[in-house]
Amino acid sequence: MKLSSVFIAALFSLFLFCSIPALLFSAQQNGGTMGITPSRSFSYGASGEKLAQGKNLQYLARKEYKICLEHCADEPECKARCAKAYSRRMQALEYQTN
């Protein structure tokens, strides 16, 4: 009787020893998860509110740029300053909304 219980324990531990690495290997082949799916999907983009705020700020920056160009008349240096200010604002907005 003792020999059979030792034999069963050895057989069971051999089964566990072989099945655990097999499960881990099959999980690697199937994308690295063992049937675990995330409950939420995570998005690292900007939120809808932030995008709407960014669009409003872009609109205001374009409006200020047009006003700046109107005040410059035909002075190329003034127009260059307006363009530089506008491009910097757009870069800052891009950084803020990402």
C-alpha positions as CSV (number, residue, x, y, z in Angstrom):
1,M,0.0,0.0,0.0
2,K,2.8,2.4,0.8
3,L,4.5,1.8,-2.5
4,S,1.4,2.6,-4.5
5,S,0.9,6.0,-2.7
6,V,4.6,6.9,-3.3
7,F,4.1,5.9,-6.9
8,I,1.0,8.0,-7.3
9,A,2.7,11.0,-5.7
10,A,5.7,10.6,-8.0
11,L,3.5,10.3,-11.0
12,F,1.5,13.4,-10.0
13,S,4.6,15.5,-9.4
14,L,6.0,14.3,-12.8
15,F,2.7,15.4,-14.4
16,L,2.9,18.9,-12.7
17,F,6.6,19.1,-13.6
18,C,5.7,18.6,-17.3
19,S,2.4,20.5,-17.6
20,I,3.4,23.8,-16.1
21,P,6.3,24.5,-18.6
22,A,4.0,23.3,-21.4
23,L,1.3,25.8,-20.3
24,L,3.9,28.6,-20.1
25,F,5.3,27.7,-23.5
26,S,1.8,27.7,-25.1
27,A,1.1,31.0,-23.6
28,Q,4.2,32.4,-25.1
29,Q,3.1,31.2,-28.5
30,N,-0.4,32.7,-28.1
31,G,0.8,36.2,-27.4
32,G,2.0,36.0,-23.9
33,T,-1.2,35.7,-22.0
34,M,-2.7,32.6,-20.4
35,G,-6.3,33.4,-21.0
36,I,-6.1,36.7,-19.1
37,T,-7.8,39.5,-20.8
38,P,-7.6,43.1,-19.6
39,S,-10.9,44.5,-18.2
40,R,-10.2,47.9,-19.7
41,S,-8.4,49.0,-22.8
42,F,-6.0,51.9,-22.2
43,S,-5.5,54.7,-24.6
44,Y,-2.5,57.0,-24.3
45,G,-3.9,59.7,-26.7
46,A,-5.5,62.9,-25.7
47,S,-9.0,62.9,-24.3
48,G,-11.9,64.3,-26.2
49,E,-12.1,67.4,-23.9
50,K,-8.5,68.1,-24.4
51,L,-8.7,67.8,-28.2
52,A,-11.7,70.1,-28.3
53,Q,-9.8,72.7,-26.2
54,G,-6.8,72.3,-28.5
55,K,-9.0,73.0,-31.6
56,N,-10.4,76.1,-29.9
57,L,-6.9,77.3,-29.1
58,Q,-5.8,76.6,-32.7
59,Y,-8.8,78.7,-34.0
60,L,-7.8,81.6,-31.7
61,A,-4.2,81.4,-32.7
62,R,-5.2,81.5,-36.4
63,K,-7.4,84.5,-35.7
64,E,-4.6,86.4,-33.9
65,Y,-2.2,85.6,-36.7
66,K,-4.6,87.1,-39.3
67,I,-5.1,90.2,-37.1
68,C,-1.3,90.5,-36.7
69,L,-0.9,90.3,-40.5
70,E,-3.5,93.0,-41.0
71,H,-1.6,95.3,-38.6
72,C,1.6,94.7,-40.4
73,A,0.4,96.0,-43.8
74,D,3.2,95.3,-46.2
75,E,6.2,95.1,-43.8
76,P,8.0,91.8,-44.4
77,E,9.8,91.9,-41.0
78,C,6.5,92.3,-39.2
79,K,4.9,89.5,-41.2
80,A,7.9,87.3,-40.3
81,R,7.4,88.0,-36.6
82,C,3.7,87.1,-36.9
83,A,4.6,83.8,-38.7
84,K,7.2,83.0,-36.1
85,A,4.8,83.6,-33.2
86,Y,2.1,81.6,-34.9
87,S,4.4,78.6,-35.5
88,R,5.6,78.6,-31.9
89,R,2.0,78.7,-30.6
90,M,1.1,75.8,-32.9
91,Q,4.1,73.8,-31.6
92,A,3.1,74.5,-28.0
93,L,-0.5,73.4,-28.8
94,E,0.7,70.2,-30.4
95,Y,2.8,69.5,-27.3
96,Q,-0.1,70.2,-25.0
97,T,-2.6,68.1,-26.8
98,N,-0.4,65.0,-27.2
